[in-house]
Amino acid sequence: MSLRKQKSSMPQPLQRQPVESEEARAMSICSMRTLTVNEPRKSNPDRPRKASGRDADLRARASSPRKGLGAGPQANAAKGGSLPFVVLASKSPRRRQLLEENGVKHVAVQPRVDDADLAPGNVSAEQWVAALAYLKAASAARDGIEGDEAVMLGADTVVVHNGRIIGQPRDAADAERILRLLSDDDHEVLTGVALVDPETGRREIFVDRANVAVGRLSDQQVRDYVASGQWRGKAGAYNLAERLEAGWPIRYTGDPGTIMGLPIRALLPRLAAFAAA
């Protein structure tokens, strides 16, 4: 079994849209009507900004770096430059772990966007993950840390198998169906990322891709895994690091972070650019 040839190892940026059109386009894709994005916050450049008590509490919860599958040369490169404090619009433990492994100080907040209630409709997988990532970051901007510099980070991940978008399983039966689809075949994983600076209104949206080949999974492997409940909250019903550790027959090309929810290789230089601006 061979992987489909990847067209490019570089992340594919979306065509830049006028700022005022991005939210409308994202909401149109997601069929949402009620979410609004903050206008850039007005600040007095002559007045030092002070973190509020809530901000200090959130920052105290920011974690220290850890080593893991997502860590690598990018983590060392990040230490050589300045990275902004990040508000992650996600409660995903995998995304938090990737940020921790790469030395990105952050806190996680629950976004006001529940993609489980949404369907992609007649849009591409790239448009879908980019739109959801932007809406998550925008919702965090509305509830962001006041009085201190922080970048809002939204992300969304889907699996694409034979041209069909696969998100998180609805239940155990759906998880089993997805795993049997992916078994002994290859698929693509797309993660959309949106960065929003609520102080300046600056934003950037990009999508990264990776290819995954899954060997044949036995009926016992599928049944045991589904019974464990570890499929919950995971695009494609699996986490790459966990399944590799469990000995599943998996090969991949691209950034493993993309498969686990955050394309670290593409994200870190963009975060550094935000800090330098």
Secondary structure, 3 states (H helix, E strand, C coil): CCCCCCCCCCCEECCCCCHHHHHHHHHHHHCCCCCCCCCCCCCCCCCCCCCCHHHHHHHHCCCCCCCCCCCCHHHHHHHCCCCCCEEECCCCHHHHHHHHHCCCCEEECCCCCCHHHCCCCCCCHHHHHHHHHHHHHHHHHHCCCCCCCCEEEEEEEEEEECCEEECCCCCHHHHHHHHHHHCCEEEEEEEEEEEECCCCCCEEEEEEEEEEEECCCCHHHHHHHHHHCCCCCCHHHCCHHHHHHCCCCEEEECCHHHHHCCCHHHHHHHHHHHHHC
